[in-house]
Amino acid sequence: VDHVVEAPRHVYRLDYALKASDGTSSSVSRYSVGLEEGHSGELRTGVNMVIPRPPTEPLGSRGTARQDVGFVLKSSYALAGSDLVLHCSAESSDVDEQGIRKLASYGDVVVAPGTPTEVMRIDDPARRVSYLLEVTATKQR
């Protein structure tokens, strides 16, 4: 019986930096995930919030509504020579007095290992905030 032995796949640590800026202040949230080539990974951070009841709705007219809000990042990659082709989706959601606010981006980017690379940039005109997601890939195996 012949057994086919697969070559070990490469594993990279993907270090993400999510930068938010409103023109006067900025913040950075950092996330990391280790991925084997051809596999996908997911990062989630957030809370399950009570959605505010409209003031015109009488108490007891329905149960309390809840919504998961926060940040979700999904990614996978394939090697292209010495670079990675990163497939990435990011989604951010929040609840405010006007309802559920959501920003999402889906796309691909070529990442050179060890070099910070812009994955996506999203402007939220309603809140006057700009978001920038960068990734740095580090070979683990």
Secondary structure, 3 states (H helix, E strand, C coil): CCCCCCCCCCEEEEEEEEEEECCCCEEEEEEEEEEECCCEEEEEEEEEEECCCCCCCCCCCCCCCEEEEEEEEEEEEEEECCEEEEEEEEEEEEEECCEEEEEEEEEEEEECCCCCEEEEEEEECCCCEEEEEEEEEEECC
